[in-house]
């Protein structure tokens, strides 16, 4: 099914993660109100159950979240057993955002 007109699909395909101390237990994109600040989760992604691997998935973005992506305010946060609040942040930088 197609996303509603106000939504855009963000697909993370083969984002790599290597050298982690632990296997990830959760991976989620987050949208803070300011760049380089923590923000709330806006979805879930899948990660390889190993200390190295890939992160994949798709989430629907609202119009405001598309603007956040264009402004460099979205990131992917990797959680593990010992770091429940996240031990890796990867900022998503859009090369082009179509409106």
Secondary structure, DSSP 8 states (H G I E B T S, - for coil): ----TT-EEEEEEEEEE-S-SS-EEEEEEEE-SSTTS--EE---BEE-SSSSEEEEEEEEE-HHHHHHHHTT-EEEEEEESS-TT-SEEEEE--S----
